[in-house]
Amino acid sequence: MPAPSRTSILAAMATTGSPREGGSADCRHAPATERNRGPILEVLRAVLPAEGRVLEVASGTGEHAAYFAPRLAPRLWLPSDPDPDLRRSIAAHARLAACPSLEPPLALDARDPDWPVEEAAAVVCINMIHIAPWAAAEGLIAGAGRLLAPGGLLYLYGPFRRDGQHTAPSNAAFDQSLREQDPAWGIRDLEAVAELAAAAGFGPAEAIEMPANNLSVVFRRL
Ligand SMILES: C[S@@+](CC[C@H](N)C(=O)[O-])C[C@H]1O[C@@H](n2cnc3c(N)ncnc32)[C@H](O)[C@@H]1O
C-alpha cells in the first residue's frame, strides 16, 4: 500500500519545522491548529464519552493532541499518524505537554485492515479525509466501525459538500487547489461519508457548523 505523499501533505498543512518555544527541532507547527482547536474542544467536551480512550487518527504535528489531552482528562488521548517524521513531532509536542493521559503516538494508516489498537471509546479525525485519497475515508470509517462498541463515537472535522454543493466560495476554491495538488484529494460529500458510516454500523450524521465553513460531524456506533 503506497504511503501518502508526504511533501504535499506537509505543504497542505502549511507546516513549518521551526521548533516551538522550549521545544525540540522535531516539533512541527501547523498554524491552522491554533485557529481551530478552541472551537473543536468545545464540541469534543460536549459529545465525547466521559472516560475511556480517544484514538486520534491523522494527528499531524501533534499540536491538537498536546492541547486536547490535558483539557479532556481523565480520558486517555492516543495520537497516531502514518508519517514517521510527524510521529516524531507528536512525541516532541507530547514531551512539552508532559500530560499523563497523553499516550505515545501509534503508526497507523487508516487504510490498514487491522488497526493496532485494542479498545477505544471514540475515534477523532481532523482535516484528513479531504487531504487523502477516498480510500483513507473508507478505511477510517470501516476501522472505527470495527473498533468501537455500541455507543462509541466517531468525530470528523473539516470542510464538506452538502447536497452536492460547496457551502462557501472559499471551500470551492480550496477544493480546486487540493485537486490540483493531487487528483485523488478533494472536499467530500457529507452524504457519501454518511453512507460509509451507515454501512459500518453507525447511526445518522450529526453536523455542527464551525468557523471558517467547516463542520464537526458526529456518528454514534449502533
Ligand atoms: C492536513 S493533515 C491534518 C493533521 C492534523 N489532524 C491537523 O488537523 O493538523 C493530514 C494528515 O493526514 C495524515 N494521513 C494521510 N493519509 C492518511 C491515512 N491513510 N491514514 C492516516 N492518516 C493519514 C497525514 O499524515 C497528515 O498528518
The ligand as an SDF file (V2000), in Angstrom:
LIG
                    3D

 27 29  0  0  0  0  0  0  0  0999 V2000
   -3.8640   18.0680    6.7380 C   0  0  0  0  0  0  0  0  0  0  0  0
   -3.0490   16.9810    7.8020 S   0  0  0  0  0  0  0  0  0  0  0  0
   -4.0420   17.1550    9.2870 C   0  0  0  0  0  0  0  0  0  0  0  0
   -3.2680   16.8320   10.5220 C   0  0  0  0  0  0  0  0  0  0  0  0
   -3.9480   17.1960   11.8440 C   0  0  0  0  0  0  0  0  0  0  0  0
   -5.1080   16.3680   12.0970 N   0  0  0  0  0  0  0  0  0  0  0  0
   -4.3160   18.6710   11.8430 C   0  0  0  0  0  0  0  0  0  0  0  0
   -5.5070   18.9830   11.8450 O   0  0  0  0  0  0  0  0  0  0  0  0
   -3.3900   19.4830   11.8720 O   0  0  0  0  0  0  0  0  0  0  0  0
   -3.4780   15.4030    7.1620 C   0  0  0  0  0  0  0  0  0  0  0  0
   -2.9010   14.2550    7.9610 C   0  0  0  0  0  0  0  0  0  0  0  0
   -3.4610   13.0440    7.4640 O   0  0  0  0  0  0  0  0  0  0  0  0
   -2.4630   12.0500    7.5470 C   0  0  0  0  0  0  0  0  0  0  0  0
   -2.8650   10.9750    6.6360 N   0  0  0  0  0  0  0  0  0  0  0  0
   -2.8660   10.9800    5.2870 C   0  0  0  0  0  0  0  0  0  0  0  0
   -3.2770    9.7960    4.8130 N   0  0  0  0  0  0  0  0  0  0  0  0
   -3.5780    9.0490    5.9090 C   0  0  0  0  0  0  0  0  0  0  0  0
   -4.0480    7.7160    6.0790 C   0  0  0  0  0  0  0  0  0  0  0  0
   -4.2940    6.9220    5.0330 N   0  0  0  0  0  0  0  0  0  0  0  0
   -4.2380    7.2600    7.3400 N   0  0  0  0  0  0  0  0  0  0  0  0
   -3.9900    8.0540    8.4040 C   0  0  0  0  0  0  0  0  0  0  0  0
   -3.5280    9.2960    8.2970 N   0  0  0  0  0  0  0  0  0  0  0  0
   -3.3220    9.7910    7.0590 C   0  0  0  0  0  0  0  0  0  0  0  0
   -1.1890   12.7740    7.1620 C   0  0  0  0  0  0  0  0  0  0  0  0
   -0.0190   12.0870    7.5260 O   0  0  0  0  0  0  0  0  0  0  0  0
   -1.3930   14.1020    7.8980 C   0  0  0  0  0  0  0  0  0  0  0  0
   -0.8910   14.0190    9.2040 O   0  0  0  0  0  0  0  0  0  0  0  0
  1  2  1  0
  2  3  1  0
  2 10  1  0
  3  4  1  0
  4  5  1  0
  5  6  1  0
  5  7  1  0
  7  8  2  0
  7  9  1  0
 10 11  1  0
 11 12  1  0
 11 26  1  0
 12 13  1  0
 13 14  1  0
 13 24  1  0
 14 15  1  0
 14 23  1  0
 15 16  2  0
 16 17  1  0
 17 18  1  0
 17 23  2  0
 18 19  1  0
 18 20  2  0
 20 21  1  0
 21 22  2  0
 22 23  1  0
 24 25  1  0
 24 26  1  0
 26 27  1  0
M  CHG  2   2   1   9  -1
M  END
$$$$
